Amino acid sequence: MNTPLRLAVVQGSTRDGRLGPVVAHWMRGHAAARPDMTVDLIDLAETPLPTVFPQLGQGPADEADRALLRAVSPRIADADAFVVVTPEYNHSYPASLKNAIDWHNKEWHAKPVAFVSYGGFSGGLRAVEHLRGVFAELHAVTVREAVGLQGVWAQFDAEGKAVDPAVDAAAKSMLDQLAWWGEALRDARAKQPYAA
């Protein structure tokens, strides 16, 4: 058996009263139960990043900003694959998530990204469609399968388990596809460095 993939679950919401942690912990549970993955949950509310960027090509001058990045950047760099958990705000994804994406570049290269989105009527799918274009620019590969949670407030019980078994089945299908891409791209990066 291959070495397990290092999966980073990125929880993108930082809003007070957010449901994101419930969704992210549910997703982490699915991934952690698999023998082909180890999981690191990166909650952007617990690991905030600077919001003022240095001049292009430069690192942050402020030591406090560098410390914030040290808490997140190595974890993104070490990951073989990602699941991005995002709500939909105003037909897109939250600024906290865009900020975390933009602080990194080569860390995303030639790695697969899957999405778990949530919201009201749309289930967060408009946020995912915006994210696909962003990750393509960063040379990441987004997998087709995704989990969209419509009316998310009714999707989980008090213990954080999905109420509808179809939601768990969708998570498994997505992780199966992510694992295939994760192994294929990890092997390719090991054979030859990715040329961006």
N, C-alpha and C positions, 0 to 999 in steps of 0.2 A: 504494500500500500504506500502511496506517496505521502510525503510530509503534509500534514494538514495545512490548508490555506489559512493565512492570517487575514481574517475579515474584520474590517472596521465598520461598525454601525454608527453613522453620524446622525445625531438627533438635532434637527435644525431649529426648532422653536425655542425662543427665550422668553416668550410672553408669560406674564403672571397668570396663574390658573390654567396653564397649558395642559393638554392631554398627551402631548408628545412623549413624556416619559413612559406612560402606560403602553403606548404603541411600540416604542423602542425596546422596552423590556420584553414585551411579547415576541418581538422579532429576534432579539438576542437569545431568548429561550429556544426558539426554533433552530437557530444556527448552532447554538452550544450543544444541542442534542445530537448533532451530526458528528460522525467520526472524522469527516474530511475537512473540518473547520475549527479554528480557535477564534474567539470573539473578543474584540475590544470595543466597548461602548464609549463614544466620544459625545458628551452632552455639551453643547455650545453654551448653555447657561452656566454650567459648572466650570468651563474652560473658556472664558471670554477672550476674544482677540482684539488687538488695537483696531481702531476705526480710522485712524489717520495713517496714510501710506507714505513711505519715504519716496524720494526721487527714484524713478525707474532704474532698476539695476542695483540699487543700494539696499542695505539692510537698515532696520530701525536704529536710530542713534540713541534712543532712550533705553536704559537698562531694564526698566519696568516692562516696556513693550517686548524686549528680547526675551524676558522671562515668561511672558504670556505665550509667546510663540514656542518656546522650548517645551511647554506643557502639551502642545498639540502637534507641532510639525513632525517630530520624529515618529509619532504614532501613525500619521498619514503616510509618511515615507516608508515605514515598515510594512504597511498593509499590502496584501496581494489583491484584494478586492474590497468593494464597498457596498453597503446598503445605506442609502440616504433616506432618512425618515423626515418627511416634510408636510406641514400643513399648506393650505392654499390661502393666501392673503391677497385680496384684490386681484384675483385672476392670475396670481403668480406665487413665488416662494418668498420666504422672509429674508430681510436684509442681513440678518445674522448668518444665514447660510451662504449668501453671496459673498459676504466678507470672508468667511472661512475658506471658501473656494478660491477667492482671488489672492489670498496670502500665499497660495501654493501654486506651483506650475508643474515642474518635472515630477513632483510627487504623485501626480495623477497619470502620468504618461503610460500608455500601453497597459492599463489596468481596467478591469470591468467594474461597472457601476450599475446597481439595481436600485429600484425605487419603491418605497412604501409611502403612499400619500393618503391624506385624510382631509375631511372637510364636511361640508353640507351636501348639497345636491350633486355636485360634480365629483365628490370623492377625492379632490385634490389633483385631478388629472391635468388641469391646465398648468399647474405648477410643474408637473413632471415634463410636460411638453417644452416648457421654457428651459428646464434644466438639461434636457437632451442636447440642445444646441450649445449650451455653455460647456458641457463636458466634451463635446466633439471638438471644440476649439482647443481644449486642453489635451487632445490626443488620447482621451479615454474612450472606452467602448461601452456604450450603454446596452444592456440586455433588453430584449423585447418584453419578456414577462415582467409584470409589475403587480403590486397589490394596491388597489384603490379602495379606500374605506368611506363609503357614502354614509352620511348620518352617523358619524363616528361615535357620538356620545352613547349610542345604543349598541355598539358593536362588541363591548367588553363587559364582563361581569365584575363583581366587586373584587375578585382575586386577580383581575387582569387577563383572564382567559377569553378567547374569542367565543362569542355566542353562536355564531354560524359556522359549522364545520367546513363550509366552502371557503371561508377565509383562511383557515389553516391549510387546506389543500392548495390554495393559490400561493401561499407562502412557500410550501414545499416545491411547487413547480418553479417558482422564481429562483429559489436557492439551488435547485438542480441545474438550472441553466447558468446561473452565476458560477457554480463550481466548475462546470465544463469550461467556460471562458477563463476563469481564474487559473486553472491548471494549464490550459493551452498558452495563455499569455505569460505565465510565470516561466514555463519551459522555453518559450521564445526569447524572453528577456535574458535567460541564463545562457542561451546559445549565442546570442548577439545583442549587444546593447541597442536600445531603441534610438533611432535617429529622428529627432524632431525637426 
